[in-house]
Amino acid sequence: MVLGSDCITKNRLYHFAQTQQPLGADTSFNSSSVVPKTPKTPSMITNDHDRRKQISVRGIAQVENVSNIKKAFNRHLHFSIIKDRNVATDRDYYFALANTVRDHLVSRWIRTQQHYYDKDPKRVYYLSLEFYMGRTLSNTMMNLGIQATVDEALYQLGLDIEELQEIEEDAGLGNGGLGRLAACFLDSMATLGIPAYGYGLRYEYGIFKQLIRDGWQIEEPDDWLRFGNPWEKARPEYMLPVNFYGKVVKEEGKSKWIDTQVVFAMPYDTPVPGYKNNIVNTLRLWSAKAENHFHLKFFNDGDYVQAVMDRNLSENITRVLYPNDNMFLGKELRLKQQYFLVAATLQDIIRRFKSSIYGNREAVRINFDTFPDKVAIQLNDTHPSIGIPELIRLFVDVEGLSWDQAWDICIKTYAYTNHTLLPEALERWPVSLMQNLLPRHLEIIYEINQKFMNTISDRFPGDFDRMRRMSIVEEADQFGEKRINMAHLCIVASHAINGVAALHSDLLKSSTFRDFYEFYPDRFQNKTNGITPRRWLLLSNPSLADLIVEKIGESWITNLDELQKLKEYANDPGFLDSIRRVKLENKQQVAQWLSDEYNVSVNAASLFDVHVKRIHEYKRQLLNILHVIALYNRIKENPNIDMVKRTVLYGGKAAPGYHMAKQIIRLITAVAEQVNNDAIVGDRLKVIFLENYRVSMAEKIIPAADLSEQISTAGTEASGTGNMKFMLNGALTIGTLDGANVEMAEEMGDDNIFIFGMNVEEVEALQKRGYSSQEFINKSPVLKQIIEQIDGGMFTPEDPTQLQDLSNMLRHHDRFMVCADFDAFIEAQDKVAATFRDQEKWSRMALYNIASTGKFSTDRTIAEYAREIWGIDQFESSLPAPYENEKSE
């Protein structure tokens, strides 16, 4: 039987899975000379009791399995890494471990793809320019159920698994929430057994590495592939051509795109394992590769070396992730990236649709009428929306379908998720740019728009203003440039459009896309975002996971609604005390880490107030730091004041060109420097800006948080998912009625969340009345004093005018109404502090937060997508283990 590109009998494959030995390896190899068991030093294992506690919820490691892991590890160190113990580095040990763990994935991965080809189910294709995956090693071990075994094996080999895990680079192929949501979705789709594929770009450089120098953010490239990536597998046999530029000519009444420049897309596959169900889906990331031959124009001067170097220009397409997902930049390279993704992906999807026999690359299915029955494509925001005209082009120009048939298939296949309400984030491509780069696609978009305008005219005769508002092609601006509104294109060409929280979806229907909702009311849905409880509780907070398992068992891991059972223990002093103990242990670990990394000593018993997310004005980190200054002023005015001790942690990256966001970071670091070094303040207030916040740091920080800051201006945050991660880990939320905060409050009850500030209706009313921040500043002596302090350079004495852009913005251009919500925020924070004094009440509120997170699992979100958008009702919850008899299916 053909398995991929290898001819391996099934029996031999199953034998490999049973023994977990690499195929063809010498299983009698004595590896004890490579990594002997050595006594562990204190630096390697600090506390055996802690180690045993960490793995208690994972089950007991079997002696035979531990032995197999040790053998496989030593074999990989010897044969794959080609090192022995005398010269091996910690990074070598990490790669040997990664290869050992990957061995457990391979047969399951092949078996899953076999199963999909055999059953020929409807497949889901999740298209996203961002997949913020973070680290893979620990998540893979957890989902395979081999954590305890690997931990014990490495312990016996004299190695510390935590030290090796820290070596892995984060796969930072995303800016923030949108990319991390895509990663959580992949986990849930595999865990639910949905035949799904993630498609994205293999950026050579991910989200930049953030450094803080002299209080300012500076950026360095994130060379995450420098040492290689053990989790990916290149698939050069599936490399595909992608065309750019050129022109369109008419031949026999049909359009033909000619004289194009070709770039090749090389796929790299990463396995995505479900949780203990033997299902492994695929994330396929495309990398740009130059053609093998030169264009003749390169040889005008006969410069062969220059011609070789110029090939790199085409490979720049996947060189770097654009570091901004809330500001449309309109750059040609960004449009190139978007088209590169969809052009390669759609060719791949059509190839797979045509080939229904496993391992067969010849076309078997040639009738496209069943395409929507076998293919569902989800657009993660408008970034992949150029795939709409590309699918039409492939159907009409390449496959020979009629326009009407191609359009019908397109609508039934595509669905669109909107992620933002900010108008500056909506993609509107200049016609001139698209005409140059993708002339055939512009032609198709014009035809789509013309037919759509005719439909509007038929339903609303003479309503030219409505036609103007709804047109995909916008009228020329003051510079004479027409633009293509990609959100409008998505709505017209998709059968389902969804927001990502109930409030967000309502605002889309009532405001942002009101005309389209009136036109297509049946297309609009809500799919409230979620998070995967495997990574964000089971993996990142094992002590809390242990505690929950002791009370209600393990079923919550794949059915988060089970956490509701914890409410039975809301008045159990022993259980509440256990929750406090777990939180304190997590805080102690973070306090030690903060001391080591930032040389700041914090009180682990203080209130850990955490604000971690991208730095943006609408997320209002500025409002938070104004509160910190208010606390500082209270201490300075009354050094003997009795106040709740507080450690305030900030983390997040500002887009490199976002001046005001960088000013906010500078204010935070300036306040931190002054507060942390003021003897009068002592340990009552500490402020730390966490450098280079990323997924792996979130896994460390979130379990230690007491208070989660979710304070965006009402009506600006689509959903948020950080809010859910904090909630799941027992942090209380201070927030506005924005995004998913609204639904969180509904689930846990208003008594268990600190809601403050204006709601959406009040924000809109204030805007209509004419918002003047100065009016609110004059009414608030505390706020007025703080702005004057910033303006006068109190926190930047070396350059008093350094932060005046912030004070001027607050006085004159306070777009996100920081001043309007300031007094309410201070009042809510005082209520937080008063509640924190009553630790039993605080713990009970934390329990209600944890127990109310069932709705916010991506398992629930994905199940809703599957049933209500993708048309998939039956899920394959698990497959037999690779060594089990296939007949059991």
Protein Blocks (a to p, Z undefined) as FASTA:
>chain_A
ZZhjbccdfklmmmmmmnopaehiafkbcfklmmccddddfklpmblklmmmmmmmnopa
dfklmmmmmmmmmmmmmmmnopafklocfklmmmmmmmmmmmmmmmmmmmmmmmmmmnop
addddddfbdcebpaklmmmmmnopmmmmmmmmmmnopafklmmmmpccdffbfblmmmm
mmmmmmmmmmnopacdddddddfbdcdddddeehiacdddddfklnopfkbccdfklgcc
ddeehidddeehiacdehiacddddddddddddehkopacddddddddddfbdcfklmmn
opaklmmmmmmmmmmmmmpccfbfkbcehiaklmmmmmmmmmmmmmmmmmmmmmmcghia
bdfblcfklmmmmoccddehjklmmmmmmmmmmmmmmnopafklmmmmmmmmpccddfbf
bfklpccddfklmmmmmmmlmmmmmmmmmmmmmmmmmmmghilmlmmmmpmbdcddfkop
acddfklmmmmmpcbdcdfbfklmmmmmmmmmmmmmmmmmmlpccddddddfklmmmmmm
mmlmmmmmmmnojmlmmomklmmmmmmmmmgmklmmmmmmmmmmmmmmmmmmmmmmnopa
cdfkbccddddddddfklommmmmmmmmmmmmmmmmmmmbccdddddddeddddfklmkl
mmmmmmmmmmmmmmmmmmklmmmbccdddehiafklmmmmmmmpfbdcdfbcehkamnop
mlmmmmmnopacddddehjllmmmmmnopklcccedjdfklmmmmmmnopafklmmmmmm
klmmmmmmmmnommmmmlmmlmmmmmmmmmmmmmnommmmmmmmmmmmmmmmmmmmmmml
mmmmmmmmmmmmmmmpcklmmmmmmmmmnopabdcfbacdfkbcfklZZ
